């Protein structure tokens, strides 16, 4: 089961971001403990919908060498691992951790 972070419409033909339940739980706990960090993380995840493969101001993306996911997003000390399905225009955010 995944939770969608973004809604696609006819005007926005970007990617849809789907969160693993563990990532959603991580964000909820972060919102309770550090609301500013949670807001920045959600903003970063929403920005992925525009282009999940290119680093730009406010979105630090890097390829991941492991098999769990293909890329990682860095927001401050928080990291998110995700996979991209270019054909279906979906981003699966599978992992979240604090470094």
MMTF fields as JSON, N, C-alpha, C and O atoms, coordinates in Angstrom:
{
  "mmtfVersion": "1.0.0",
  "mmtfProducer": "UNKNOWN",
  "numBonds": 395,
  "numAtoms": 396,
  "numGroups": 99,
  "numChains": 1,
  "numModels": 1,
  "chainsPerModel": [1],
  "groupsPerChain": [99],
  "chainIdList": ["A"],
  "bondAtomList": [4, 2, 8, 6, 12, 10, 16, 14, 20, 18, 24, 22, 28, 26, 32, 30, 36, 34, 40, 38, 44, 42, 48, 46, 52, 50, 56, 54, 60, 58, 64, 62, 68, 66, 72, 70, 76, 74, 80, 78, 84, 82, 88, 86, 92, 90, 96, 94, 100, 98, 104, 102, 108, 106, 112, 110, 116, 114, 120, 118, 124, 122, 128, 126, 132, 130, 136, 134, 140, 138, 144, 142, 148, 146, 152, 150, 156, 154, 160, 158, 164, 162, 168, 166, 172, 170, 176, 174, 180, 178, 184, 182, 188, 186, 192, 190, 196, 194, 200, 198, 204, 202, 208, 206, 212, 210, 216, 214, 220, 218, 224, 222, 228, 226, 232, 230, 236, 234, 240, 238, 244, 242, 248, 246, 252, 250, 256, 254, 260, 258, 264, 262, 268, 266, 272, 270, 276, 274, 280, 278, 284, 282, 288, 286, 292, 290, 296, 294, 300, 298, 304, 302, 308, 306, 312, 310, 316, 314, 320, 318, 324, 322, 328, 326, 332, 330, 336, 334, 340, 338, 344, 342, 348, 346, 352, 350, 356, 354, 360, 358, 364, 362, 368, 366, 372, 370, 376, 374, 380, 378, 384, 382, 388, 386, 392, 390],
  "bondOrderList": [1, 1, 1, 1, 1, 1, 1, 1, 1, 1, 1, 1, 1, 1, 1, 1, 1, 1, 1, 1, 1, 1, 1, 1, 1, 1, 1, 1, 1, 1, 1, 1, 1, 1, 1, 1, 1, 1, 1, 1, 1, 1, 1, 1, 1, 1, 1, 1, 1, 1, 1, 1, 1, 1, 1, 1, 1, 1, 1, 1, 1, 1, 1, 1, 1, 1, 1, 1, 1, 1, 1, 1, 1, 1, 1, 1, 1, 1, 1, 1, 1, 1, 1, 1, 1, 1, 1, 1, 1, 1, 1, 1, 1, 1, 1, 1, 1, 1],
  "groupList": [{"groupName": "UNK", "atomNameList": ["N", "CA", "C", "O"], "elementList": ["N", "C", "C", "O"], "formalChargeList": [0, 0, 0, 0], "bondAtomList": [1, 0, 2, 1, 3, 2], "bondOrderList": [1, 1, 2], "singleLetterCode": "X", "chemCompType": "L-PEPTIDE LINKING"}],
  "groupTypeList": [0, 0, 0, 0, 0, 0, 0, 0, 0, 0, 0, 0, 0, 0, 0, 0, 0, 0, 0, 0, 0, 0, 0, 0, 0, 0, 0, 0, 0, 0, 0, 0, 0, 0, 0, 0, 0, 0, 0, 0, 0, 0, 0, 0, 0, 0, 0, 0, 0, 0, 0, 0, 0, 0, 0, 0, 0, 0, 0, 0, 0, 0, 0, 0, 0, 0, 0, 0, 0, 0, 0, 0, 0, 0, 0, 0, 0, 0, 0, 0, 0, 0, 0, 0, 0, 0, 0, 0, 0, 0, 0, 0, 0, 0, 0, 0, 0, 0, 0],
  "groupIdList": [1, 2, 3, 4, 5, 6, 7, 8, 9, 10, 11, 12, 13, 14, 15, 16, 17, 18, 19, 20, 21, 22, 23, 24, 25, 26, 27, 28, 29, 30, 31, 32, 33, 34, 35, 36, 37, 38, 39, 40, 41, 42, 43, 44, 45, 46, 47, 48, 49, 50, 51, 52, 53, 54, 55, 56, 57, 58, 59, 60, 61, 62, 63, 64, 65, 66, 67, 68, 69, 70, 71, 72, 73, 74, 75, 76, 77, 78, 79, 80, 81, 82, 83, 84, 85, 86, 87, 88, 89, 90, 91, 92, 93, 94, 95, 96, 97, 98, 99],
  "secStructList": [7, 3, 3, 3, 1, 7, 7, 7, 7, 1, 1, 7, 7, 1, 7, 3, 3, 3, 3, 3, 2, 2, 2, 2, 2, 2, 2, 2, 2, 2, 2, 2, 2, 7, 2, 2, 2, 2, 2, 2, 2, 2, 2, 2, 2, 2, 2, 2, 6, 6, 7, 6, 6, 7, 7, 5, 6, 6, 5, 3, 3, 3, 3, 7, 7, 1, 1, 1, 7, 1, 3, 3, 3, 3, 3, 6, 6, 3, 3, 3, 3, 3, 3, 3, 3, 6, 6, 6, 6, 3, 3, 3, 3, 3, 3, 3, 3, 3, 7],
  "xCoordList": [0.838, 0.0, 0.886, 1.855, 0.554, 1.299, 0.358, -0.845, 0.916, 0.141, 0.667, 1.878, -0.235, 0.163, 0.411, -0.373, 1.51, 1.857, 1.449, 1.296, 1.273, 0.917, -0.227, -0.4, -0.986, -2.09, -1.734, -1.336, -1.882, -1.636, -2.929, -4.016, -2.799, -3.952, -3.58, -2.445, -4.512, -4.241, -3.184, -2.39, -3.161, -2.204, -0.815, 0.185, -0.746, 0.527, 0.804, 0.26, 1.636, 1.935, 3.219, 3.875, 3.576, 4.764, 4.538, 3.582, 5.423, 5.361, 4.438, 4.189, 3.942, 3.175, 4.096, 4.781, 4.116, 4.988, 4.166, 3.168, 4.592, 3.921, 4.837, 5.994, 4.311, 5.091, 4.802, 3.645, 5.841, 5.704, 5.113, 5.404, 4.299, 3.725, 4.772, 4.51, 5.948, 7.016, 7.513, 7.867, 7.542, 7.963, 6.897, 7.22, 5.638, 4.551, 4.623, 4.426, 4.906, 5.032, 6.222, 6.135, 7.317, 8.501, 8.148, 8.529, 7.415, 7.034, 6.061, 6.151, 5.142, 4.201, 4.929, 4.645, 5.873, 6.654, 7.51, 7.654, 8.071, 8.882, 8.028, 8.484, 6.797, 5.896, 5.588, 5.421, 5.515, 5.245, 6.478, 6.365, 7.656, 8.882, 9.62, 10.211, 9.585, 10.315, 9.511, 9.832, 8.472, 7.569, 8.255, 7.849, 9.279, 9.972, 10.692, 10.657, 11.341, 12.007, 10.991, 11.232, 9.868, 8.834, 8.33, 8.127, 8.13, 7.654, 8.674, 8.302, 9.962, 11.01, 11.079, 11.288, 10.904, 10.946, 9.781, 9.97, 8.586, 7.411, 7.593, 7.255, 8.127, 8.38, 9.358, 9.133, 10.437, 11.417, 10.818, 11.111, 9.975, 9.324, 8.36, 8.262, 7.656, 6.75, 7.53, 7.076, 8.698, 9.538, 10.037, 10.327, 10.139, 10.546, 9.604, 10.031, 8.329, 7.329, 7.663, 7.27, 8.381, 8.731, 9.802, 9.689, 10.835, 11.898, 12.67, 13.475, 12.438, 13.058, 14.515, 15.122, 15.087, 16.437, 17.46, 18.647, 17.04, 17.952, 18.04, 17.025, 19.282, 19.511, 19.306, 19.695, 18.696, 18.472, 18.377, 18.326, 18.351, 18.274, 17.082, 15.944, 17.362, 16.322, 16.031, 15.271, 16.634, 16.404, 17.757, 18.264, 18.332, 19.629, 19.398, 19.021, 19.628, 19.397, 20.728, 21.591, 20.896, 22.099, 21.714, 20.798, 22.404, 22.156, 22.571, 23.5, 21.896, 22.182, 22.819, 22.369, 23.851, 24.582, 24.002, 24.349, 23.139, 22.559, 21.4, 21.019, 20.849, 19.739, 18.379, 17.363, 18.329, 17.058, 16.271, 15.051, 16.968, 16.327, 17.348, 18.527, 16.901, 17.804, 18.404, 19.486, 17.716, 18.192, 17.913, 17.118, 18.594, 18.306, 18.129, 18.808, 17.204, 16.941, 17.454, 17.171, 18.215, 18.718, 18.016, 17.999, 17.435, 16.815, 17.402, 16.953, 18.411, 19.103, 19.778, 20.595, 19.43, 20.0, 19.088, 19.358, 18.01, 17.056, 17.325, 17.641, 17.196, 17.424, 16.196, 15.537, 15.909, 14.804, 15.302, 15.889, 15.068, 15.441, 14.221, 13.138, 14.398, 13.244, 13.623, 14.785, 12.605, 12.722, 11.82, 10.807, 12.186, 11.414, 10.933, 11.719, 9.635, 9.052, 8.712, 7.672, 9.613, 9.443, 8.21, 7.516, 7.954, 6.822, 5.489, 4.633, 5.313, 4.062, 4.079, 3.066, 5.236, 5.388, 5.118, 4.394, 5.721, 5.549, 6.903, 7.908, 6.908, 8.074, 7.667, 6.716, 8.38, 8.108, 9.157, 10.325, 8.746, 9.648, 9.575, 8.582, 10.652, 10.654, 11.286, 11.007, 12.139, 12.872, 13.115, 13.23, 13.188, 13.505, 14.385, 14.135, 15.409, 16.277, 16.914, 16.907, 17.47, 18.12, 19.599, 20.023, 20.396, 21.843, 22.507, 23.73],
  "yCoordList": [-1.174, 0.0, 1.24, 1.319, 2.196, 3.443, 4.617, 4.512, 5.722, 6.95, 7.936, 8.121, 8.573, 9.537, 10.894, 11.356, 11.526, 12.84, 13.934, 15.091, 13.577, 14.576, 14.058, 12.852, 14.977, 14.618, 15.099, 16.248, 14.207, 14.603, 15.139, 14.64, 16.149, 16.698, 16.863, 16.586, 17.303, 17.525, 18.614, 18.544, 19.615, 20.709, 20.285, 20.676, 19.485, 19.05, 17.631, 16.673, 17.497, 16.177, 15.611, 14.77, 16.072, 15.583, 14.187, 13.5, 13.794, 12.484, 12.508, 13.563, 11.357, 11.211, 10.574, 9.596, 11.119, 10.634, 9.735, 10.17, 8.479, 7.526, 7.185, 6.812, 7.317, 7.059, 5.682, 5.277, 4.979, 3.718, 4.055, 5.127, 3.184, 3.486, 3.825, 4.644, 3.211, 3.528, 4.959, 5.608, 5.448, 6.828, 7.791, 8.828, 7.446, 8.281, 8.368, 9.435, 7.244, 7.205, 8.061, 8.765, 7.996, 8.807, 10.294, 11.058, 10.707, 12.11, 12.564, 13.696, 11.701, 12.055, 12.265, 13.212, 11.371, 11.515, 12.783, 13.501, 13.043, 14.252, 15.507, 16.493, 15.482, 16.634, 16.917, 18.072, 15.873, 16.035, 16.561, 17.412, 16.044, 16.373, 17.601, 18.361, 17.793, 18.905, 19.399, 19.058, 20.197, 20.61, 21.345, 21.185, 22.141, 22.853, 21.87, 22.017, 20.873, 19.846, 19.075, 18.795, 18.736, 17.992, 18.788, 18.235, 20.075, 20.935, 20.978, 20.913, 21.088, 21.086, 19.753, 19.719, 18.656, 17.334, 17.136, 16.637, 17.522, 17.386, 18.253, 17.835, 19.462, 20.335, 19.661, 19.662, 19.09, 18.399, 17.225, 17.019, 16.452, 15.307, 15.766, 15.128, 16.856, 17.384, 17.902, 17.783, 18.472, 18.973, 17.836, 18.052, 16.623, 15.475, 15.266, 14.815, 15.589, 15.364, 16.129, 15.712, 17.237, 18.028, 17.342, 17.271, 16.84, 16.107, 15.312, 15.886, 14.007, 13.209, 12.83, 12.166, 13.237, 12.796, 13.919, 13.653, 15.154, 16.29, 17.107, 17.532, 17.321, 18.172, 19.629, 20.042, 20.398, 21.823, 22.488, 21.784, 23.815, 24.465, 23.958, 23.953, 23.54, 23.035, 21.554, 20.991, 20.909, 19.476, 18.816, 18.877, 18.186, 17.517, 16.04, 15.272, 15.661, 14.288, 13.664, 14.334, 12.393, 11.671, 10.246, 9.686, 9.644, 8.235, 7.37, 7.716, 6.267, 5.35, 4.099, 3.592, 3.61, 2.463, 1.114, 0.084, 1.108, -0.137, -0.611, 0.044, -1.746, -2.334, -1.95, -2.192, -1.351, -1.047, 0.0, -0.103, 1.01, 2.08, 2.668, 2.316, 3.564, 4.079, 5.445, 5.774, 6.246, 7.585, 7.899, 7.229, 8.946, 9.419, 10.929, 11.637, 11.395, 12.816, 13.213, 12.54, 14.312, 14.809, 16.115, 17.044, 16.176, 17.403, 17.622, 17.016, 18.491, 18.672, 17.374, 16.827, 16.888, 15.618, 14.435, 13.327, 14.658, 13.591, 13.08, 13.852, 11.768, 11.136, 10.313, 9.718, 10.295, 9.509, 8.731, 9.304, 7.425, 6.582, 6.33, 6.053, 6.426, 6.25, 5.597, 5.584, 5.058, 4.462, 5.255, 5.808, 5.308, 6.05, 5.102, 4.341, 5.146, 4.413, 5.459, 6.114, 5.608, 6.658, 6.41, 7.349, 5.166, 4.832, 5.215, 5.811, 4.874, 5.164, 6.547, 6.985, 7.244, 8.567, 8.507, 9.337, 7.502, 7.309, 7.335, 6.87, 7.886, 7.866, 7.106, 7.49, 6.036, 5.23, 5.577, 5.213, 6.279, 6.621, 5.467, 5.299, 4.666, 3.413, 3.501, 2.664, 4.503, 4.547, 5.984, 6.893, 6.167, 7.467, 7.212, 6.292, 8.035, 7.894, 9.226, 10.171, 9.266, 10.467, 10.202, 9.152, 11.139, 10.925, 11.959, 11.95],
  "zCoordList": [0.0, 0.0, 0.0, 0.755, -0.838, -0.92, -0.743, -0.982, -0.327, -0.171, -1.191, -1.312, -1.93, -2.944, -2.303, -1.473, -2.698, -2.18, -3.152, -2.76, -4.412, -5.408, -6.265, -6.44, -6.783, -7.667, -9.066, -9.26, -10.035, -11.416, -12.005, -11.711, -12.83, -13.52, -14.984, -15.373, -15.783, -17.192, -17.377, -18.315, -16.502, -16.625, -16.16, -16.761, -15.089, -14.534, -15.011, -14.463, -16.014, -16.549, -15.953, -16.567, -14.76, -14.072, -13.513, -13.871, -12.644, -12.018, -10.806, -10.223, -10.442, -9.207, -8.176, -8.474, -6.972, -5.902, -4.982, -4.407, -4.847, -3.969, -2.803, -2.997, -1.594, -0.386, 0.186, 0.3, 0.539, 1.27, 2.644, 3.176, 3.231, 4.552, 5.611, 6.492, 5.54, 6.494, 6.334, 7.319, 5.113, 4.853, 5.375, 5.955, 5.168, 5.692, 7.208, 7.789, 7.84, 9.299, 9.753, 10.759, 9.017, 9.315, 9.258, 10.145, 8.209, 8.05, 9.137, 9.611, 9.53, 10.605, 11.927, 12.661, 12.223, 13.457, 13.392, 14.382, 12.22, 12.043, 12.208, 12.788, 11.706, 11.838, 13.303, 13.695, 14.101, 15.529, 16.272, 17.154, 15.907, 16.633, 16.086, 16.852, 14.773, 14.139, 12.935, 11.796, 13.178, 12.096, 10.939, 9.788, 11.224, 10.142, 9.219, 7.997, 9.81, 9.008, 8.173, 6.999, 8.771, 8.052, 6.856, 5.775, 7.05, 5.959, 4.823, 3.651, 5.166, 4.142, 3.407, 2.194, 4.139, 3.518, 2.555, 1.446, 2.969, 2.097, 0.859, -0.249, 1.041, -0.113, -1.079, -2.289, -0.552, -1.386, -2.136, -3.314, -1.456, -2.101, -3.194, -4.242, -2.956, -3.989, -5.189, -6.327, -4.939, -6.029, -6.92, -8.097, -6.361, -7.172, -8.346, -9.409, -8.168, -9.213, -10.491, -11.58, -10.371, -11.558, -12.396, -13.62, -11.74, -12.425, -11.373, -10.641, -11.286, -10.223, -10.464, -9.623, -11.594, -11.927, -11.967, -12.154, -11.797, -11.945, -10.659, -10.106, -10.19, -9.029, -9.429, -10.521, -8.54, -8.758, -7.396, -6.387, -7.323, -6.014, -5.192, -5.662, -3.982, -3.093, -3.238, -2.45, -4.25, -4.473, -4.757, -5.877, -3.73, -3.86, -4.149, -3.265, -5.388, -5.852, -6.236, -6.804, -5.93, -6.339, -6.692, -6.088, -7.668, -7.969, -6.782, -6.052, -6.593, -5.498, -6.085, -7.113, -5.443, -5.979, -5.551, -6.129, -4.562, -4.08, -4.935, -5.904, -4.57, -5.321, -4.763, -5.416, -3.559, -2.916, -3.684, -3.808, -4.2, -4.953, -5.919, -5.868, -6.801, -7.828, -7.498, -7.984, -6.676, -6.342, -4.881, -4.221, -4.388, -3.041, -3.082, -3.826, -2.266, -2.097, -0.726, 0.265, -0.664, 0.612, 0.937, 0.129, 2.135, 2.646, 4.033, 5.006, 4.122, 5.398, 5.804, 5.063, 6.981, 7.467, 7.2, 7.664, 6.456, 6.137, 4.726, 3.821, 4.555, 3.256, 2.879, 3.732, 1.585, 1.051, -0.153, -1.071, -0.15, -1.276, -2.135, -1.621, -3.461, -4.337, -5.663, -6.068, -6.32, -7.65, -8.589, -8.162, -9.861, -10.851, -11.929, -12.494, -12.217, -13.342, -14.391, -14.321, -15.375, -16.382, -17.254, -17.644, -17.547, -18.424, -17.782, -18.436, -16.5, -15.79, -15.138, -14.592, -15.193, -14.576, -13.064, -12.515, -12.405, -10.969, -10.27, -10.808, -9.063, -8.192, -6.936, -6.253, -6.632, -5.438, -4.386, -4.527, -3.335, -2.237, -1.25, -0.542, -1.212, -0.453, 0.92, 1.779, 1.151, 2.418, 2.856, 2.034, 4.17, 4.759, 5.983, 6.761, 6.137, 7.294, 7.63, 6.841, 8.841, 9.372, 9.435, 9.919, 8.95, 8.968, 9.834, 9.979]
}
